Amino acid sequence: MDGSSANCPGWIADRIINSGGSVSFHQYMDWALNDVNNGAYSCGHLRLGTKGDFVTSPSLGGDFAELLAVQLVDWFNQLNLKNDTHLPLTLVEVGAGDGDLAFDLIEKIGQLSPSILNRLELVLVEINRGMIERQKQRLSAITSIPIRWSSFEELNKNPVVGVIIAHEMLDALPVERIIYKDKKLHRQGVKIDTDNLNSWLSYTELPLSQLLESFLLEIGDGIGLKLPPVDAPEGWSSELHTELMPWLRKASESLIFGSLLIIDYALEAFRYYTARRDKGTIISYRNQFASSKLLSEPGYWDITSHLCIDTLVFYAQKNNWSYMGNVRQGQALLALGLSERFHALKELSTSNLEMALSRRETLLRLVDPASLGDFRWLAFQINNRFKPNCKRLDLTAKFLSDSPG
């Protein structure tokens, strides 16, 4: 058995058999991550942090949240001046993981601006019950602001004024995979094979769905992205982020006016869809180990792919978001005051060298291009008070400034 096949657990075998023996990779990924009874996120199998399955910026300590809070307070101050709705300011986090980032942000915002905290509520949008339980446990000690869990659909009925954060969330939306064989694009699928004793998963090729054909035409006309790329080899494959359009629509309808911050691995289309990148960006994680064996142990591995910046911006603008810009995480954190933290370590090193070195290593991981520093921070804003014209809100973003501090 090679990397393109894997033993199949009974729960997913039943689903594929009931679907006719094969499903799209998109459907497989959704089950593997979000199935109510067996998904890696739904059941809480995945653990974050240095002792878990993968590391995130918030799991390395409070520095990330404290620097991000500088940007959030600045946005909330700008929104407060324009807020004539008599509604509170709202921080919406989508896919909040264990709740660590939300917990730290509330603490840091309170330290930076008690007046903003007094006007603030926290809303968490989460589809997986296992993660909701962990978030509720983590945030149970917070009594300084109202906290509630909501769906986008509920927020769409009663939109808010505020900021939406999607930190390492969009990379886990199920993707479609396409593969180039026999001079033709196919939809990659997952099938089940059986003998008398065993069942196993393997890839298969399916015809392009009408949705995929429409998606390919739309990005071709909208941003000039033609797939497959010129000189694509036989077997070239990549991902298509077909969930972006509906997600960005629901996010846009959740705000009366405000901003959206997406922090994730992302590439420009000219770097993403090349003949040389012939396996796309998709990968799975478990126990701090990365694997290309995407069919292995569904329900126990995280599956993630980079975002395409061009398609993300294209679909954001189709849903009334105004694009403010993007930078890599290292540049964003430096603009928000990271250099001062490095400087402060000089004083700490005279009294506690071990602690200073540990902090320095953590801060370096946040900005190292070979580590978390390669994340992109992408900012958008929206004003839905003036539909259908949706005039620009004219917020500014400190992390997009050229000079640090």
N, C-alpha and C positions, 0 to 999 in steps of 0.2 A: 504494500500500500504506500503510495507516494504522497506528496504534499497536496495533491489535487483531490484526494479522497480521505475519508475518515469514518471511523465507526459511528453509527447513528443511534442515539438514545431513543427509547421507545416513544417518548412524548412527541418528538419532532417527526419521527417516522409516521405516526398516526396522522399528523397534520398534512404531511406531504402526500401520503397515500390517499387521504380524503380529498386532496386537491387534484388528483389525477396522476400522481407519480412524479410530478416536477412542479417547481414554483420559481418565480423570479428570485434573483439574489436579494433584491429589495425586500421581498416578503420574508426570506430566510433571515436576513439581518434584523428585521423588526421582531420576529419571534425570538431570536437568540438574545436580544437585549431587553425586550419589553413584554414578552409573554407573561400574563398575569401570574401564572403558577410556576414558571420555569425560567423566565428571563433573567439575565445577569443583573440588570438594574432593578427589576420588579421584586426580585427575591432577596436583594441585598447581598448577593454573592461577592460583588466587587468591593474592595476596600481601598481607600485613598491614603496616600502618605508614604513615607519612606519605608514603613513596615507593611504596606499594603500592596496592591497590584500595580499601581502607578502613582507617580508624584505629580501634584499640581502646585502652582505657585502659592496658593493660600496654605497648603499643607506644610510649607517650609517655615511657617512662623508668621508673626504679625506685621512684618515690614511691608509686604505686598498690599495688604488691606489698608494700612495707614497711608501709603502713598496714593492708592486708588481713592481713598476717602477725600484727599485734597481736591481731586477732580470732581467728585460727586458734590461736595460742599459748594464748590464754585458754580456748578450747574444749578444746584438748588437755589443758591442766592440769585442767580439770573432769572430762574423761573419764578421765584417769589415776587420779584419786582413786576412780573407780567401776569401774575395770578389774580385775576379778578373773578374767579369762579366760586370763591369761599370754600373750596375743597381743600383738604390737606395735601401736602406734597407726598408723593408715593415713590418708594424704591421698590421696583419689581425685579426679582431675580428669577430667571427661568432655568430650571435644571440645576438646583442649588447643591447637588451632591449631598455631603454629610451635614451641610449647614454651617461649616466653619467660616466661609467667607462672609456670609450674612451676619453671623455672630460678631466677627471682628469689625466689620464695617459699621455696625450700630455703635459699638464701643468707641471707635475712632471718630465717627461723625459727632458723637456727643462730646468728645474732648475738644474737637476743632470748633464746633459751633453748637452750643446748647440751644440757641434760639431756633436753629433749623431742626434739631432733634425734637423740639417741642411741637413742631408742625408736621412731623413725619410719621408715616405708617409704612410697614414692611409687608409686601405681598409676595408669596412664593408660588410660582406656577410649576407644578410637577405632575407628571402623568403616572409615575410609578409608586405604588403604595409602600414598597419596601423602603424607598428613599424618603418618603413623607414621614414615616415613623422615626427614622434616624434624624431627620431635620427637626421634628417636634421635640425629641429628646435633647438635642443639642441646644435648641433655642428656648427651652423651658425656663431658664433662669432670667430671661430678658423681660423686664416689667416696665421699662422706660417708654416704650412705644407700642401701639397696637400691632399685632401680627396676625395675618390670616393666610390661608391657602385657597387658591382659586384656580380655575381653568381660564384659558384665554376666552373661551365662549362666554363665561360669566363676566369677565372684564369688558368684553365687547358690549354687553348690555349696560354697564355702568363704568364708562372709561374714566381714567384718572389723569392727573397732572403730575408728571414726574419723569423718572429715568428707568429704563429697562436695561438690565445687564444680562448678557448671555455669555458666561465664561466657560469655555471648553464644553459647550453644549451642542452647538450646531454640527460639530464634527461627528456626533453620534446619531444624527438623523439618518434613517435608512437611505441608502443610495441605490440607484440603478447602476449596473455595470454593463458596459458594452465591450464586445470583442470583435476583432477584424479577422475574418477567415474567408478564404476562397473569394477574395476581392469584394467582400460584402460585410456590412456591420450586422451583428446579431446582438440580441439581448442575452446576457449571461444568466443562466438559471442554475438551480440546484435540484438534483434528482436523487431518488433512492433506488439502490440496487439491493437485491436480496438473493441468498441461497437458502439452503435448508436450515442453516444455523444462525446466520448473521445478516444484518442490514448495514449498509454503509452509504455515506453521502458522497456524491461526486458532482462535478460541474457538467453542464450541458448547454447547448445553444438553442435559444428560442427565437422566434420571429420578433422583430421590433413591434412593440405595441403602438397603438395610435397616439397614446400620450407621449411616448418616446419620440416618435416621428415628428410630432408637433413641437416638442421641446427642442429637438435638433434644428428644425426650421427656424424657430424663434430666436435661438442664440446665434444662428447663422446670419439672420437678417438684422438682429439687434446689435450684436457686437462683432460681427464678422468672423465668428469662430466656426470653422469648417472641420468636421470630423469624418473619418480619421485624418490625422495630419499628413502632410505630404511625406512620402517615403516610409509610411508606417509599415513595419514588418508583419508577416503572417503571424497571427496570434496576439497582436497588439491589443491591449485592453486598458480601460480606464473607468472612472466613475462619472456619473451625472447626478447633480444635486437637485432632483425634481421636487424635493420637499421645501425648497427655499421659498418658492412663490406663495404657497398657502401659509407658511409660517410667518413670513414678512407681512402678509395681509392681516393675519390675526393680531400680530404685534402692533401694526399701525392702527388698527381699530380699537386697541386697548388704551390709547392715549388721546386726551383732548389736545394737549400739546406737551412737548418734551423731547427727550433724546433717547437714543439707543446706542449702547456700547457693546460691541461684539469683540471678544478676545479669544483668538483661536489660531491654530496653524492654518495658514492660507498662502496661496501662490497666485501670481498673475497668470492669465490664461496662456501667454506665450511660453511660460516656464512649466505650466501644468501639462498641457496637451501637446507634447512633443513626441517625435518618433522614438527618441532615445528613452523616454520614460514609458516603457512599454508594458508596465504592470500597474500603472496608476500610483496612487499614494496609500491605498488602503492597507491596514495592518491591524493585528490584534495584540492585546496586552494581558499578561497575568503574572503575578509575582515578580514584577519589575523586569519581565522578559518580553521582548517583542518577537512576534512570529508572523510569517506570511501564510500560515496554515489556517485559513479563515473558517474551515469547516470542522475544526477540531473542538470537541467538547462544547457544543453550543449551550449557552446559559452560564458558562463559567469564565468566558473571556470577554474583555471589552473589544469592540470592533470600531475602528475610527478611520476617517479619511480627512485629508486637508480640504479646505474650502477653496473654491475658485473665486478670486476677488472680483473679476470682471462680471461673472454671472451673478454674484451676490449684489453688487452695486446695481446691475441692470434690473434685477427683480425688486430691489429696494425702491428704486426710482419709479418703477411701474406701480408701486403701492404707496406713492406720495411721500416717501422719505427723501429728504435732501441729504446728499452725501457731503460730509465735512472733511473727510480724508482719513488716511491711515499711516501708522508708523509701526516699526518693530517695537517689541516690548522694552528692550533695552533703552531705546531713545525715549519712549514714553515715561519710563520710571525716572530717568535722568532729568527730564523736564519737570517732574513733580517733586524733585528734591532728593534723589538717591545719592548724589555726589556728597551732600552734607552728611549723610549717614556713614559713608566711607571715611570721611574726614573725622567724624566723631570716634571712630574706632581707634584712632591714634591715642586718644586719651584713655580709652578703656584698656588698651594693651599694656599700659604701665601698671595697672592694678590687677588685671586678670587676663593674662595672655591667652590662655586656653579658650575662654569665652570669646575674646576678640577674634581669634582665628576661626572659630566656629561661625560667628556672625558673618565674617568676611566671606567664608565659603558659601554660606547661604545667599548672601547678596550677589555674589558672582554668578551663582546658578540662575538667578532671576534675569540676568542680562547677557549671559554667555550665548552667543549665536548657535553654538553646538548643543545647547540645552534649552531652557525655557525662554531665553532671550530672543528666539526666532519667532515667537508668537507675534501675530499682528493685532494691533488695536485699531478697530474700525469704528468711526463715529458717524451717526446719522441724527437728523432732527426732523420733527414733524409738527405742523400746526393744522389741526383738523377743525379749528373754529371757523375757518373761512372756506369750507368746501363749497363748490368743487375746485376753487382756485388754489387752495392750500398754499397760501403765501409763506415765504421763508420766515422762520422764526428768528434767525440771526443770533443763535447762541455761538459762543466761542468755546474752544477746548484748550485748556492749558497744556495738555500733553502733546498737542500738535504744534506748539510754539517751537521756534528754532533754538531758543536759548534755554538752558536748564534753570530750574528754580521757579 
